[in-house]
Amino acid sequence: MKGIILIIIILLVVIGGYFIFSTNLVQAPQETPGQGEEKSEEVIGEVSEEKVIEAREITVSGSEFIFNPSSITLKAGEMVRLIFTNKGSAPHDLRIEELGIGTKVIRAGETDTIEFEAPSSGEYTFFCSVPGHRKAGMEGKLEVIE
């Protein structure tokens, strides 16, 4: 009987020690005094020096098998936030292959946004990359002027 009680006491000590030891390992490292303050000052300094660049918002909707508007004109170097909304019943996206950009393929009623800087002057084609949609006429023109 004394042997069983001794085993139970040893198990309780081992299990308790495990929990105490593992709790200490999970705790976050302690900061030295002033360390947290320096980090805060650095972040505040970085944020205050950032410049906010305004982006021109352009909304384009897509449906079977058309974009509205089907023609967009931008100035070279202009920051653009293009908001694409699927107003059709089939999935659609908007891609500008020459610029390597595009939205995700989205379902009816969904919206996706991409941001980019307008490239040098020229004409670029935007289109829906869902198989068969471009062939059905779902494309438009992006003109970039100086």
matplotlib code that plots the C-alpha trace (Angstrom):
import matplotlib.pyplot as plt

x = [0.0, 2.8, 4.4, 1.3, 1.0, 4.7, 4.2, 1.2, 3.2, 6.1, 3.7, 2.1, 5.5, 6.6, 3.4, 3.4, 7.0, 6.2, 3.4, 5.5, 8.5, 6.4, 4.6, 7.9, 9.0, 5.8, 6.1, 7.3, 10.9, 11.3, 12.3, 15.0, 14.0, 13.7, 13.8, 10.1, 10.2, 12.9, 10.9, 7.9, 9.9, 11.4, 7.9, 6.5, 9.4, 8.9, 5.2, 5.6, 8.1, 6.0, 4.4, 0.8, 0.4, -3.1, -4.3, -6.9, -9.9, -11.4, -14.4, -14.9, -17.7, -17.8, -20.7, -21.5, -19.3, -18.5, -16.6, -18.0, -16.2, -14.5, -11.9, -9.7, -7.2, -4.5, -1.4, 2.0, 3.2, -0.2, -1.1, -4.3, -6.7, -8.8, -12.0, -13.5, -17.0, -18.6, -22.2, -22.7, -23.8, -20.6, -17.2, -15.0, -11.7, -9.8, -6.2, -3.7, -1.2, 1.4, 1.7, 1.6, -1.4, -4.9, -7.7, -8.7, -11.5, -14.5, -18.1, -21.3, -21.7, -18.1, -15.4, -11.6, -9.2, -5.7, -3.3, -0.6, 1.4, 0.5, 3.4, 4.9, 2.6, 1.0, -2.0, -2.7, -5.5, -7.5, -9.6, -11.3, -9.0, -11.8, -11.7, -13.8, -14.7, -12.1, -12.9, -16.6, -15.6, -14.8, -11.9, -11.2, -8.5, -6.2, -4.5, -1.7, -0.7, 2.2]
y = [0.0, 2.4, 1.6, 2.7, 6.0, 6.6, 6.0, 8.4, 11.1, 10.7, 10.9, 14.0, 15.7, 14.7, 15.9, 19.1, 19.8, 19.2, 21.8, 24.4, 23.8, 23.9, 27.1, 28.9, 27.9, 29.4, 32.8, 35.7, 36.8, 39.7, 43.1, 45.1, 48.5, 51.1, 48.4, 48.6, 52.4, 52.5, 50.2, 52.5, 55.6, 53.9, 52.8, 56.3, 57.9, 55.6, 56.2, 60.0, 60.0, 58.0, 59.7, 58.8, 58.4, 59.0, 56.4, 57.1, 54.8, 53.2, 50.9, 48.3, 45.8, 42.6, 40.5, 38.1, 39.0, 42.6, 45.1, 48.5, 50.7, 48.9, 51.7, 53.3, 56.1, 56.7, 59.0, 57.3, 57.0, 57.5, 55.2, 53.3, 51.4, 49.3, 47.9, 45.0, 43.9, 40.8, 41.8, 38.7, 35.2, 33.4, 33.7, 36.5, 38.3, 41.2, 40.6, 42.9, 40.4, 42.9, 44.3, 41.0, 42.1, 40.9, 40.3, 36.9, 35.0, 36.0, 34.8, 36.8, 39.8, 39.7, 42.4, 42.3, 45.2, 45.6, 48.5, 49.4, 52.2, 53.0, 52.1, 54.1, 55.4, 52.8, 50.7, 47.6, 45.0, 43.9, 40.8, 38.0, 34.9, 32.4, 30.0, 31.1, 34.6, 36.6, 34.8, 35.7, 39.4, 40.1, 42.5, 46.2, 48.8, 50.5, 53.6, 55.2, 58.7, 60.9]
z = [0.0, 0.9, -2.5, -4.4, -2.5, -3.2, -6.9, -7.0, -5.2, -7.7, -10.6, -9.2, -8.8, -12.3, -13.9, -11.9, -12.8, -16.5, -16.5, -14.6, -16.9, -20.2, -19.1, -18.7, -22.2, -23.7, -22.1, -24.2, -23.7, -21.3, -22.7, -21.1, -19.8, -22.6, -25.4, -26.1, -26.1, -28.8, -31.1, -30.7, -31.6, -34.6, -36.0, -35.3, -37.1, -40.1, -40.3, -40.1, -43.0, -45.4, -48.3, -49.2, -53.0, -54.3, -56.8, -59.4, -58.9, -62.0, -61.8, -64.6, -64.7, -66.7, -67.8, -70.7, -72.8, -72.4, -70.2, -69.2, -70.0, -72.8, -73.2, -70.5, -70.9, -68.3, -68.0, -67.9, -64.4, -62.9, -59.9, -60.6, -58.3, -60.7, -59.2, -61.2, -60.5, -62.0, -63.1, -65.2, -64.2, -65.2, -63.6, -65.1, -64.5, -66.0, -67.3, -68.9, -70.2, -71.5, -68.0, -66.2, -64.0, -63.5, -61.0, -59.7, -61.5, -59.5, -59.4, -60.1, -57.7, -56.5, -56.7, -56.9, -56.9, -58.4, -58.0, -60.5, -62.0, -65.6, -67.9, -70.7, -73.4, -75.7, -76.3, -74.2, -74.4, -71.3, -71.5, -69.6, -69.4, -68.7, -71.6, -74.5, -73.1, -75.0, -78.2, -77.5, -77.5, -73.9, -74.3, -74.1, -74.8, -72.3, -73.8, -71.9, -72.9, -71.8]

ax = plt.figure().add_subplot(projection="3d")
ax.plot(x, y, z, "-o")
ax.set_aspect("equal")
plt.show()
